[in-house]
Amino acid sequence: MKTKKIIVAGSTRNNSYSQRLANHIVEPFREDYETDLIKISHLSFYRQDYQTANAPAEYEDFWSKTRSSDAVLLFRTENLRSQ
């Protein structure tokens, strides 16, 4: 059984640097690992209330995928100009 890795590209922009970097880094491991690239562009703004009840279906799906994985690799956005 292959180790399951989840890759989260933190940028919502199409063809973003972080998404391209994630694909490039993960490519050599695809033979040995089961990988799944999760995009976050469809997720609404997060509210802490979602942890207790009435979470949107897209969050339930996101959490289900991350909980069932052996590892999560997070590539955050490249726009740091606001910091």
Summary of the structure (lengths in Angstrom):
residues: 83
radius of gyration: 14.1
end to end distance: 42.5
largest distance: 43.2
contacts: 186
relative contact order: 0.31
helix: 34%
strand: 23%
